[in-house]
Amino acid sequence: MESDYGTTYSVSVEYNKEIGTKTYIINHTKVEQASKAIGQFPVVIVSPEHSAITFGSPNDRRVFVDLALSQTHRSYLEQLLEYRRVVRQRNRILFHGKETGMFHESELEPWNEFLIKTGSAITQKRSEFVEELTPQVVAAYEKLTGNNELPSIRYESSVLIEHGFTLQDIEECYAKELHRRVREEHQTGYSLVGPHRDEFKFSINGLELRTYASQGQHKTFLVALKMAEFEYIRERQKETPLLLLDDILSELDAHRAERLLEYVTTAGQYFLTSTDKGIFPQVLNSTENWQIVEIEEGGICNVSVPAKISIN
């Protein structure tokens, strides 16, 4: 593959079916930790499986935000991995205290310091992300629908923060909330304060998506989120992400599918999958640079390309 700057990379992924593991190889060198490859080759995927982002639990929305930020900010990924380690350790202490009835708050103090430091940095970056992404979601939603519906995203942190809070302000909020809920954490045996408890609320015209939106609005909001993610990553990485559209057009009505195709055919390199061949004539009329790969029973059965394109 070749970057926007002309740098060529050799990239492959090997899957061991027997033990269920993946091996990543970049420039003929094995990547020891999969996290090391995150962000090196930016990619945005839109799939029916991602409907959980709008329909599902808060964790599904946190995963969406974390993946976008991890691709654009290496420090965020490192803080996130460290934060998860801290929460696991705190949970062990809390659970042991609950089971044995022997709990000493002093055992949590060093882990509280780590949680406050890493958790505050994550919270600040998530808050900035929502502020920066929301206008792009609004613009993408309008491209898809052309109507007056106004989408919005509200970040609900596990600590009460306000616009303009500094990192120090957020750290103070965490310290107070941890102190306030220490007895409750002891009773439950779990960490109740931190970014792992955050929520992102999606709305259209002020009405919460999960409660009031139609299926069509859910699908449109999801695609708008992903289009906004694509632009967010492209702007910050100075690199055009690969765009993977996995059978998503069947999820949209004809009008919105047409508008999405208008967008993706100018977005850079993209992969579009579908079980319906009928969608492809429109794609082929939109660009001269295409290939169609037909797959049956897990194998390639046919490849179609314009006359001037060759496959190496």
Number of C-alpha atoms within 10 A of each C-alpha: 9 10 12 10 8 8 8 11 13 11 14 13 10 10 11 9 8 6 7 7 9 12 14 18 17 13 11 11 11 14 14 11 10 12 14 12 15 17 20 13 17 19 19 21 18 20 18 15 9 18 16 16 22 23 18 12 13 17 16 18 20 18 12 16 17 17 17 21 22 18 21 21 17 16 13 20 22 13 18 20 13 15 24 16 15 19 22 13 15 23 20 14 21 25 20 15 19 17 12 8 11 10 16 12 13 9 13 16 12 11 18 20 15 16 26 21 19 23 27 25 21 23 23 18 17 22 19 14 16 17 15 13 17 17 15 20 26 20 16 24 26 17 16 21 17 13 9 9 14 15 25 21 19 14 18 16 20 18 22 10 18 11 8 10 12 13 16 12 13 21 23 15 17 25 17 11 17 21 11 11 13 16 12 13 19 24 14 14 19 18 23 19 22 22 23 18 15 19 18 21 16 20 20 18 11 12 14 15 21 16 9 12 17 11 14 13 19 21 22 23 27 23 26 24 23 23 24 22 24 22 19 19 22 17 12 12 17 12 15 21 24 18 21 18 19 17 15 19 22 14 15 17 12 12 11 21 19 16 14 22 18 16 15 19 16 11 16 11 14 17 14 18 18 15 11 10 10 9 18 14 9 12 17 16 8 15 10 13 12 17 15 16 12 16 12 8 6 7 8 10 10 10 11 12 15 12 7 7 12 8 7 3
